Amino acid sequence: MLKCFGAKIEWSAHVYASVKVWAPWNLELGKNSSLGPQVDCYNQGKISIGDNTIISQKAYLCASTHDYTKKDFPLILKPITIGNGVWIAADAFIAPGVSVENYSVVAARSVVIKDVEENSIVGGNPSKLIKFRSFE
């Protein structure tokens, strides 16, 4: 159904039935990636998710905000980019304009308001670097 409304989803990706996608035409989901149960993609701005990436249950991806410096709070679109081999754990919040680089992990219930470096593990509210991943 999402593809009928313009989502770019690779054939090997998996989207659970309970996922909410605000604007399918602003969603790109790579090979072997998944959007878990009750993930919420509030994607007035574009959300791009790479290959082999897991977005776990109840995660919230928010790709827009409002300009609080103006009286009428105009909408600002700020795309989210999530790389390859990333794991966004349960109930995490990814803020507008954030990039989560390749092979990073965002711990459960984290609030990510700044870009996440490649191979890093972040957690907390606001999220902070816990350590870097090493592959042997």
C-alpha positions in Angstrom: 0.0 0.0 0.0 2.8 2.4 0.9 4.3 1.9 -2.6 1.0 2.9 -4.2 1.4 6.3 -2.5 5.0 6.8 -3.6 7.1 5.2 -0.9 10.4 3.8 -2.2 10.7 0.5 -0.4 13.1 -2.3 -1.5 11.4 -5.7 -2.1 13.4 -7.3 0.8 12.4 -4.7 3.3 9.7 -5.4 5.9 7.1 -3.0 7.3 4.8 -4.2 10.1 1.1 -3.6 9.6 0.9 -1.3 12.7 3.5 1.2 11.4 2.2 4.7 10.9 3.6 6.6 7.9 2.4 10.2 7.6 3.6 10.8 4.0 4.5 7.7 2.1 6.0 9.7 -0.8 8.7 11.0 1.7 9.9 7.5 2.8 12.8 5.5 1.5 13.5 2.1 3.0 16.6 0.1 1.9 17.3 -3.6 1.3 16.7 -6.0 4.2 15.6 -3.2 6.5 12.6 -3.2 8.8 10.1 -0.9 10.5 9.0 -2.7 13.6 5.6 -2.8 15.3 4.0 0.6 16.1 6.9 2.6 14.6 5.7 6.2 13.8 7.2 7.9 10.8 6.0 11.5 11.1 7.7 12.4 7.8 6.4 15.7 6.5 10.1 16.0 5.7 11.9 13.1 4.0 13.1 10.0 5.9 15.7 7.9 4.3 16.7 4.5 5.8 19.6 2.5 4.4 20.1 -1.2 4.0 20.2 -3.8 6.7 18.8 -1.4 9.3 16.3 -2.2 12.1 13.9 0.4 13.5 12.5 -1.4 16.6 9.0 -1.2 18.0 7.5 2.1 19.0 10.4 4.2 17.7 9.3 7.7 16.6 11.0 9.4 13.6 10.0 13.1 13.4 11.2 15.0 10.3 9.6 18.4 10.8 9.4 21.1 13.5 8.1 24.6 13.8 10.0 28.0 13.9 9.3 29.1 17.5 10.9 32.5 16.8 8.0 33.6 14.7 4.5 34.3 15.9 2.7 31.9 13.5 5.1 29.0 14.2 5.7 28.1 10.5 6.5 24.5 9.6 10.1 23.6 8.9 10.9 20.4 7.1 14.1 18.7 8.4 14.9 15.4 6.7 16.2 12.4 8.7 18.9 10.1 7.3 19.6 6.7 8.8 22.5 4.8 7.3 23.2 1.1 6.6 23.5 -1.5 9.4 21.9 0.8 12.0 19.8 -0.4 14.9 17.3 2.1 16.4 16.1 0.3 19.5 12.7 0.3 21.1 10.8 3.6 21.8 13.7 5.8 20.7 13.0 9.3 19.4 14.9 10.6 16.4 14.6 14.4 16.1 14.2 16.5 13.0 17.3 16.9 10.8 19.3 14.1 12.5 21.6 11.8 10.6 22.4 8.4 12.2 25.5 7.2 10.4 26.3 3.6 9.2 26.6 0.8 11.8 25.5 2.8 14.7 23.2 1.8 17.6 20.7 4.0 19.4 19.7 2.5 22.7 16.1 1.9 23.8 14.2 5.0 24.9 16.9 7.4 23.8 16.2 10.9 22.6 18.5 11.7 19.6 18.8 15.5 18.9 22.2 15.6 17.3 23.9 13.5 14.5 25.3 10.1 15.5 28.7 9.2 14.2 29.5 6.0 12.3 30.0 2.9 14.4 28.9 4.6 17.6 26.5 3.5 20.4 24.5 6.3 21.9 21.9 6.3 24.7 20.0 8.5 27.1 18.0 11.7 27.1 19.5 13.6 25.4 21.6 10.8 23.9 25.3 10.7 24.5 28.1 8.5 23.2 28.4 5.3 25.2 31.2 3.8 23.1 32.3 2.9 19.6 31.6 -0.4 18.0 34.5 -2.5 16.9 34.3 -5.3 14.4 36.9 -8.1 14.6 
